[in-house]
Each structure stands twice: as structure tokens, then as C-alpha cells.
Amino acid sequence: MKKTYMLNMGPQHPSMHGVVRLVLELEGEKIIDVDAEIGYLHRAFEKHAENETWNNVVPWTDRLNYVSPLINNVGYAMAVERLAGIDVPERGQYIRVIASEISRVTDHLTCIAATSMELGALTVFLYLIKGREYLYQLVDNLTGARITTAFTRVGGVKGDLPADFAEKFHAIAKEIRSAVAESDKLLTRNRIFMDRMEGTGILSAADAIAYGVTGPFLRSTGVPYDVRRAHPYAVYDKLDFEIPVGSTGDNYDRYLCRLAEIEQSLRLIEQCLKQIPEGKHSLEPKEIKYAYEIQDAGKHGDTALLAKYAAKVDQTLAGMSKDDQPNTRVLDRKITLPAKETTYGSIEGLMNHFELVMWSWGVKIPPSETYFAVEGGNGELGFHIVSDGGDGPYRVRCRPPCLFPMAAMKKLLIGSQIADVIPTFGSINMIAGELDR
């Protein structure tokens, strides 16, 4: 009779990201059984959301998949807008797609980089994380924050694109493509990398569908399901892109799918920047004064300066002027905050602002419920939201895309070796805030 023994991998194991524990039953180094315990991080996103106003939930969505937070922002906002029957201006929809695809690239770069590092390819990690850093700087320029962006609002986005956004993106896209090309040369035909990835962590198309797996994990099995194509939202139906698919459903195919999707996302952003409707999204330097100059003018009674100039602000307040709003968000005083000039320049604007942010006075949505999904970095990211007519959600349920491949861990690992756990777990791209149950 052969003896087996139990091995705990995690929650402190480096590749378990500190918050997942795999209990392995082993016969030598062969895995006989697996039990995945995911309950080491609970951020209570859903319960927090049920105790906030509609717009105040947006910062909590940042903490779901914190590697691609902008997709979370967009998914939640669009779910609420479906409840309220709101149509966002076209320029605002293009900006949401641009933000989402930037986040998808950062997500895939992080996944490939981390998996490579865990298999010993540290050079690839450095190349790809350097590329991600360029994108984080672009996100900072757009939203005023690198990771916790809170960029969307019910009815639109926080602000318009910075004036030099397109030029910065095109320069960064060259760097990303260069980093991806270098990594492709180092990894894709690397004998050691292929031996670790090919034929490991296999999941058939039928099993993937049965487990509810979506995203690159499902597409690696040959199923071309992508929410952006199957259920188009925003302006994806106006854009041309391919859906990379694999055939074997192993770790290697998942790596190839993510690598190919990076290029598709860059192409999508380039198309958006060409097709986006025009809008006055920046002021001329002569129209801008420092806030202290406007303040001093007001103290001296020179109120004409208040109406003539806009205050120079940082990225967190940029793009929120009265000239930007018609292009990026719904002009409804019951839904969206007034422009800063209106808030600071009139008592009516100030009252409107306070009514929208005060508890029990904010955005009101008629009693109803809906489910809305977007294509996240790991697959279908959905929000089931219920309104009872109040100023915040009565119930919020998030469909976290990385939960389903985690449920399939037993199917993925039984019969494999201990060493196969690392690339397989890496290919799931488990994000603890999103997995949060």
C-alpha cells in the first residue's frame, strides 16, 4: 500500500500571494488531491457598497482587481446607469474604453511578469514591470492616481482626457511593444519555460464552461468568448479587434493568449484616439490662473476675474470644468455634480453640489434590479445591483472572474507534480481583492 502525506502550500508561500492556502495530498511529488482555501482576505466589498451612496461605491471598486481598477470603475458605473436608464455622451464612452484597455494591458503585463519571475525569469519581470510603470504614469496623468483611480461617476467620468494624452500614449505604446517583443524572444521558445508551461494545468473547453471560467483562461481552450464581442457595451461595436484563442487549454496557451491580447488592447486604444468625437478638453494657458491669484482677486473685489479664468489644479481636479462636462457626462443636476466654476461661483451650484453628496439627498434611482458585465482582465466581471429607490444600492453582488478557475484548481492539479502548482496558479492570475468571498 502506497503512503501519501499532506503538504500545506501557503498562505505564506511566495507564489500564493499570502492569502491562499492549498492543502495538497502527495504521493512522492505527485498530487493526488487538492483543497483550495481562499478565505484569508475579506474586504467586504459587497457589504460596504450597501452602506454607501451610489457614487461613493466607486472607490471600493478600485480595491477589487487592484491591478486593473479602471475596468472595475467602468463595470460598476455602467450597471448603475442601466438601472437608471442613463446614456453617457459618446466622448465619455470612448474615454471609458481607453481607460479599460490601459488597465487590461497593465493586468496582462503583471500576470506574465509575475509568472515568469516565479519560474526564474527575472529579466522578463523587469522588462514588463518597467512597461507597466509607464502606463501607471499615464493613468496618473489621466485620473490623478496610479492605482486607486475612482475615475468613473454615475453618468460619465471624472474628467476629460488631458491635452497631451494621445502623444504620451503613442510614445508609451512603443515602449510596451518593445518590452513585449523582448519578453517574447526570451520566453516563447525558451526550452526551460516551455517545459514548465506546456502540458501543465490543462483544462478542457467542456470543463472550463462547466466551471463558469471566462477570460483568457477560457479562450486558451479554444472558446472565443469575450464579453466585448458577445455583449458589446460602450463603443466596442465600433472598434475592430481580434480575440486570441488557444487550443490545448494549458499554461502555455494562457500565456500566449495574454501576450496577444496586449497588442489587441493597444490597437483598440489607438482606434479610440482616432475616432473619439472632438471636445474642448483643455484650456489655453492664458485662460488659467493659479488658485491663489483668483482668491486674492476676489478679496480685493475684482470679481470679473472669477468668471473669466479657471483655476490651475492638479490631476485629481483637472478636466472637470464647464467646457468639459457636456462631452464626458450626463448634464442632469439630479445625477452629476455641477462644474467647479458653478459650484464655487454661485450659491445654486454650491447647493446642488451639497445635495448630491449629502446622505439621503444624492442620486435617487427607482426600485429595480439588473446585472451588467464587462470584460475584465481575468474574464467576465459582472455586477448584480438592486435599488430600493434610495440614494444607494440595496444589494450589490460582484461576479469575480478569478473565482471560477480557483474553483477548478482540483481539476487542474490532480495528477501533476508539485512544481506544476507554481505556473498553474500563476496562469489563474488570482487577485485577492476580487476573489474576496
GIQUI-V100729 format. One record per backbone hydrogen bond with DSSP energy under -0.5 kcal/mol. CO is the residue of the C=O (numbers start at 1). NH is the residue of the N-H. If there is no record, write none. Layout:
BEGIN
CO,NH / CO,NH
END
This chain:
BEGIN
5,26 / 7,9 / 7,24 / 8,10 / 9,22 / 13,16 / 13,18 / 14,17 / 16,19 / 16,20 / 19,40 / 21,23 / 21,37 / 22,9 / 22,24 / 23,35 / 24,7 / 24,26 / 25,32 / 25,33 / 26,5 / 26,28 / 27,29 / 27,30 / 29,418 / 30,27 / 30,32 / 31,415 / 33,25 / 35,23 / 35,37 / 36,38 / 37,21 / 38,40 / 38,41 / 44,48 / 45,49 / 46,50 / 48,51 / 49,52 / 53,57 / 54,57 / 55,58 / 57,60 / 57,61 / 58,61 / 58,62 / 59,63 / 60,63 / 61,64 / 64,66 / 64,434 / 65,68 / 68,71 / 68,72 / 69,73 / 70,74 / 71,75 / 72,76 / 73,77 / 74,78 / 75,79 / 76,80 / 77,81 / 78,82 / 79,83 / 80,84 / 81,85 / 81,86 / 86,88 / 89,93 / 90,94 / 91,95 / 92,96 / 93,97 / 94,98 / 95,99 / 96,100 / 97,101 / 98,102 / 99,103 / 100,104 / 101,105 / 102,106 / 103,107 / 104,108 / 105,109 / 106,110 / 107,111 / 108,112 / 109,113 / 110,114 / 111,115 / 112,116 / 113,117 / 114,118 / 115,119 / 116,119 / 116,121 / 117,120 / 120,122 / 121,125 / 122,126 / 123,127 / 124,128 / 125,129 / 126,130 / 127,131 / 128,132 / 129,133 / 130,134 / 131,135 / 132,136 / 133,137 / 134,138 / 135,139 / 136,140 / 137,141 / 138,142 / 139,143 / 139,144 / 139,145 / 140,144 / 147,149 / 151,158 / 153,155 / 153,156 / 155,330 / 156,153 / 162,165 / 164,168 / 165,169 / 166,170 / 167,171 / 168,172 / 169,173 / 170,174 / 171,175 / 172,176 / 173,177 / 174,178 / 175,179 / 176,180 / 177,181 / 178,182 / 179,183 / 180,184 / 181,185 / 182,186 / 183,187 / 184,188 / 184,189 / 187,190 / 190,194 / 191,195 / 192,196 / 193,197 / 194,198 / 197,200 / 197,251 / 197,252 / 200,251 / 204,208 / 205,209 / 206,210 / 207,211 / 208,212 / 208,213 / 209,212 / 214,217 / 214,218 / 215,218 / 215,219 / 216,220 / 218,221 / 218,223 / 219,222 / 219,246 / 220,249 / 222,224 / 223,225 / 224,226 / 226,229 / 226,230 / 227,231 / 229,232 / 233,236 / 235,238 / 236,239 / 239,241 / 242,244 / 249,203 / 250,254 / 251,255 / 252,256 / 253,257 / 254,258 / 255,259 / 256,260 / 257,261 / 258,262 / 259,263 / 260,264 / 261,265 / 262,266 / 263,267 / 264,268 / 265,269 / 266,270 / 267,271 / 268,272 / 269,273 / 270,274 / 271,275 / 272,276 / 279,281 / 284,287 / 285,288 / 287,310 / 289,312 / 290,293 / 290,294 / 291,295 / 292,296 / 293,297 / 294,298 / 295,299 / 296,300 / 297,302 / 298,301 / 301,303 / 302,305 / 303,306 / 303,307 / 304,308 / 305,309 / 310,289 / 312,291 / 314,317 / 314,318 / 317,320 / 319,160 / 320,340 / 321,324 / 321,325 / 322,326 / 324,327 / 324,328 / 325,328 / 325,329 / 327,92 / 328,157 / 330,332 / 332,335 / 332,336 / 339,343 / 340,344 / 341,345 / 342,346 / 346,350 / 347,351 / 348,352 / 349,353 / 350,354 / 351,355 / 352,356 / 353,357 / 354,358 / 358,361 / 358,362 / 368,387 / 370,385 / 372,383 / 374,376 / 374,381 / 376,379 / 379,376 / 379,381 / 380,382 / 381,374 / 382,399 / 383,372 / 383,385 / 384,397 / 385,370 / 386,394 / 386,395 / 387,368 / 390,365 / 391,54 / 395,386 / 397,384 / 398,400 / 399,382 / 399,401 / 400,403 / 400,404 / 401,405 / 402,406 / 403,407 / 404,408 / 406,409 / 408,412 / 409,413 / 410,414 / 413,416 / 416,31 / 417,420 / 418,421 / 419,422 / 419,423 / 420,424 / 421,425 / 422,426 / 423,427 / 424,428 / 425,428 / 425,429 / 425,430 / 426,429 / 430,432 / 431,434 / 431,435 / 432,436
END
